[in-house]
Amino acid sequence: MSRRAVRAVTSWAAVGALAGLALTGCTAEADEGPVVVVSTNILGDVVTELVGDQADVVTLMKPNADPHSFEISAQQGAQLRAADLVVSNGLGLEEGLQQHLDAASAEDVPAVVAGDEIDVLDYAEGDAAGSPDSHFWTDPGRMLDVVDALEPALAELDGIDDEALAASASAYRGELEQLDADMEATFAAIPAERRALVTNHHVFGYLADRFDFEVVGAVIPGGTTLAAPSASDLADLVEAVEDTGVPTIFAESSSPDRLVQALADEADVRVAVVELYTESLTGPDEGAPDYLTMMRTNTERIATGLSP
């Protein structure tokens, strides 16, 4: 049985469509295009920008979710294994999804793992020191590398118009290049002594590497929100905040800011807590409905929070 045939019987939408078509005798239009299943909503947005309506892009991670802990149903797992292409972040990010990604790989489902396509940085400190940092999307240059890998993989799918794909990929590369240039110009206005970042957990390594920031520390001393800080971790971070005099701590929208707020209250300095969209996109009517908007919003908030 083909992947599309399997997909038709594992998707609720397809089941409903087939039931209706059984009564009308019509051809199943829902089965015409390829299905691309994407793990995170950030990558889901990028894939959609590239392929448009030429494929059915199924994003497993809901808006405002935590990529480290979200899980999927058995039915979604079956849909993933029946996909024409699977796109995932890799580098240990999708901790609650990894068994399903492994199952799809075992069944030889074509896949693009974004973390395999970039120059990977390791965490420099904390419990995860020395292990790969999965948060590459905070650097638009790395996302360009992912787009370069996605385009040929999408072109291999049946029913994809190569010329239309090439045009959309070229246009999106231009937007990413402009984003990178705009971020560089905005961050250039921040004095060197204020280029220090504190957040919920270590998520800014790639941004810091690209735009010359120092990551002072994180409330959660690891690469995942599933870790928890100890009393000594908090004490060390309070000392770092006091020594550097950072004016702002950044809390991620997908994680509660209670720990960050507690740190701000404990440090013997006046510290603001500003929310960023770093781990997940939001719904369409919120602050980060797509990757480009998310990055521009974060850039503005970081620049405002760290500027004199």
N, C-alpha and C positions, 0 to 999 in steps of 0.2 A: 504494500500500500504506500502511495506517495506521501510526502510530508503534508501536502495540501489536503489530501484526503483525511489523514489523521487529524490535521488541524480542524477540519470541518466538523468532526464528531467530538472534539474536545473543547470547543469554544461554545459558550452559551449562545452567543450571537449567531454562530453558524448553525447550531442546532435549530434555533428558532427560524432562521431563514430557510433551512432545508424542509422544515415542517410545512412552512407556508408554500414553498415551491412544489411540494408533493401534491398540493391541492390544485395549483395553477398550471403545473406542467412547464413552468418557465425555466430558463437556464440560470444557474447560481452565479449571479454577478459578484457576490461577495468572495467567490473563489478565483477571481480573475487575476488578481495581483499577488505578488509575493508578500509574505509576512516577516517583518523584522521585529524581533522581541529584544527590548533594551532593558537593562537592569535599573539604572538610575535615571531620574527625571532630567538631570543636566545633560547626560548623553542622549536621552530621548529627544530633547529639544534640538540638539545639534544634528542628529540623524534626520529628523523631520525637516530641518532647514535644507538639508542636502537632497533628500529624495522627494519632498513634497507629497503630492497625492499619487505618486507612481507606485507606492507600496503602502501596506497597512502597518504603521509603526505602533507597536504595543509596548507601552512603558509600564513596567511592573511597580516601580516605586511611586507612591502617591505624593502629591504636593505636601510640603512641610514635614516630610518624614525624615527619619534618621537613617542614612544609608548603612550604618554599622549594625543596625538592629531590626530593620524591617524584614518581614517574612511574607511568603506567598502561600496561596492555597494549593492543594494537590492538583486541582484543575488548571491553575496557572502553571504549575510545574509541567503538566502534560503539554500545555500549549507551548512552553519554552522548548521542550524536546521535539516538538513538531514544527518548529519554526524553519523558515528558509535561511535565516541568518540570525545569530545571537550576538548582541553587542554588550559588553560588560566593561567595568572599570578595571577590575583586577587589583593586584598589589595588596590583597587582603581586605579591601574595603567592604565588600558585600558579605559580611560575616554570617548573616541570617539566611543568605541565599546560596551559599557556596555549594551545598550538597546538590542543589538543582542544576547549577552550572556544571558541576562535575558529571552529573548524569547525562546532560545534553552532550558534553564533550565525549563521553563514553559511547554515545550513539552516533558519533561523527557528524553532529550538526555543525555546519560552517559557522565560524565565529571570528569576531574581532575583539581582542582584549586590549583596551586602550593602554594599559600599563606596559604592554609589550612593545609599544610603538614610540615611547618617549625616552628621553634621557632621565633616568630615575635618580632622585635624591634619597638619601637615607636620613632618618630622624637623627638629629645631632645630640639630643639629650632626652632625659626622662626614661621611663620604663621601656620604651620602644627604641632606644638609641641603637643605631646600627642596622635596623630593619628598614625596608623600603617605605617611603612616605607615599601614601595613595592619593593625596590631595593635589594632584598636578594641575587641575583646572584653574587654580588661582593664578596661573601664568598663561596668558593667551597664546604665547609662543608654543607651549606644549600642546594646546588644543589644536593649533595649526598642524602639528605632527599627526594628531589623531585624525583630522580631516583628510590628510594625505593618505592615511591607511584605509579610511572608510570608503573613499571614492572608488577604488578598484574593486573592493569587496562588494559594494552595492551594484557596480556595473556588471558583475557576474550573475546577478539574479535575472531569471527569466522575466521578460516584460518591461525591463527598465530601458528607457530611451537614453542612450549614452550621451548624446549631444545635450539633452536637457539636464542630465545629471552634471555634466562638465560645466555647463553654464551656471547652475546653482552653486556648485562647489567653488567655482572661481569668484562668484559674487560674495559668498560667505567668507572665503579667505580674505577678501578685501575688507570686509567688516571686522574681522579679527585683527588684521594688521592695523586698522584705524584705531580699534580699541586699545591695542598695545601702545601705540603712539600717544593716544590721549592720556592713558594711565601714567606713562612716563612723564609727560608734561605736567600733569597735576601733582604727582608726587615730588617733582623737582622743587616745588615751592616749599616743601616741608624742611625746616632746618635739620642738619645732620644730627644734632643732639636730641632731636625729638623723634627720630626714626626708630622707635622701639615699639614692639607689639606684644601685648598680653591678651590671651583669649581663653575660651573654655578648655580646649585641648589643642595639640599641635596641628594646626591646619594651614599655617601661613608660610611653611618652609619654601615653597616654590615662588610665591609672591616676594618673599624676602630676598631670595636668591636673584630674581630677575630685576627687582627695583631697589636694591640696596637698603634693605631694612635689617634691623636686629630683632630677632625673636627673643624677648627677655625671658619669657616662660609661659606656662599654661597652668590653669587651675587643676586640670586633670593631666598628670604628667605622662601622657602616652599618646599614641596615634588613634585611639578609639574612645568614643564616649562611653563605652561599656566599662572602662577602668574607673577607679575611684581614688581621690587624693587622700594621703595620710596627713596627720597633724603636722609632721615634719615637712611634708611637701608644701603645705600652706604657709608654714613659717618661713621656708626658704624663699617662696615667691613674694611674701610680704616684704622680706628684706630686699629682694631685687627691685620691687616697685619703689620702695623708699630710696634706694641707692640711685636709681635712674631718674626718679621724679616723673614717670610717665603720667600725663594728664588724663588718659583715657584707657579703660579696659574694654575689650570688644567681646560681646557675647553672641553666640550663634543663634539664629532664629529657630533651628531645629532642636536646640537643647535648652532646658530651663536655665535661667541666669541666676538662680539662687546662690550657687557657689561663688560666682563672680561678684555678686552684690555683697556677699559676706566678706570676700576678700577686700573689696573697696571700703567696706565699713571698718575693717580691722586695720588696714594700713594707715599709718600716721601721716597721711597726705590727703589732699582733696582729689579724689579720682572719680571721673564720670564713667558710667557704664553705657555703652552704645551698642545697639543690636546690629549685626551684620547677617547677610544671607550667604552663608559659606558652604553648607552641606546639602542644601536642597532648594529647588525652586518652590515658588508659592503658587497659589491659585491665580487665575487670570486677573482678578480684581485686587490683588495684593501687590507688594513692593517688588517682587522678583519673578515675574511670570515667564521669563526666558533667560538664557545664559548671558546674553549681551547686557540686558537691563540689570541683572544681578551684579555683574562686574562693575558696571558704571555706578550703580547705587553704592556698592561697597567702597569704590574709589573715592567718591564724594564724602562718604561718612568717615573714612579713615583720614582723609586730608583735613576735614573739618575738626575731627577729634584730636589730631596731633599738631595742628598749626597753632602758633602763638595767639 
